[in-house]
Amino acid sequence: MRCYKTIYTIVFLVISFSCFAQVGPVINNQEDKNLEILDSVVPLGDERRLQVGEIYKVKIESQKRVEDLRQYQYKKINSFMYVMDFLKEDKARVFEVFIINPPKENKKNHETELFTPIGFQLVSTKSQTLPEYLKIPISYDLKSLQSISWRWWAAIIGIFLFVVSWFLYPTFKKIQKNKKKRKRKKQEVENLIRLLEMAKEKKDFEEIYSKKKEILNNLDLDRRVFNDFINEIRSKQFRADWKDLDLDSIKKKQQKLLADGISSGI
């Protein structure tokens, strides 16, 4: 008789453990039926069995506004649900949630659940970690979202500056080129004025004669007086040696030209 009782007990335990190994308990969290539950999630339709590692839609039972419910995206709302998205289907307000294994009993921190799960049957698995493609968005908080926002703005501003600089670079290059050209031209004009003012010897006046077109194009002077000065140089330039008298006649024309004034024509 005792042998039969032992056999029945073993069979009962085996059947019990088999049941517990296949399906988890019904998640209700209404230990005290007198406790008022303000915010909860319930099955949407007949989908009550939740497989860990899968994504499901659950119906929201709450008086919160739509704007407030959207704030729970990428947040853990109870021991085994992470909100992936907020949706509105027909008249129902819905969370799209990712299911994870709840913490072990001895590791629970007894945090207040934001939305109490009611009427679900959780099917557990050995894995208690989130898939790689879900780890990044789930870990977002307000600071990280702000950081990402700033990085996006920095990238947009950087791209904008690059495009603007790419279009403006030819103009900038042209301005720099013109600036150098004007500077070089100014130096050339100053050299011509200095040549007219400082000429004393035959070689100086011959150089003036060779640059007569440059002088006329770049200097503001009395052209009639300048032509007399050039003609005086031409009348003497083919002589092998210039006498003092020749230099004096040229210098008189030079002094008359300088007395009338010479300035830059640019």
Secondary structure, 3 states (H helix, E strand, C coil): CHHHHHHHHHHHHHHHHHHHHHCCCEECCCCCCCCCCCCEEEECCCCCEEECCCEEEEEEECCCCHHHHHCCCCCEEECCEEEEEEEEECCEEEEEEEECCCCCHHHCCCCCCCCEECCEEEECCCCCCCCHHHHHHHCCCHHHHHHHHHHHHHHHHHHHHHHHHHHHHHHHHHHHHHHHHHHHHHHHHHHHHHHHHHCCCHHHHHHHHHCHHHHHHHEECCHHHHHHHHHHHHHHHCCCCCCHHHHHHHHHHHHHHHHHCCEECC
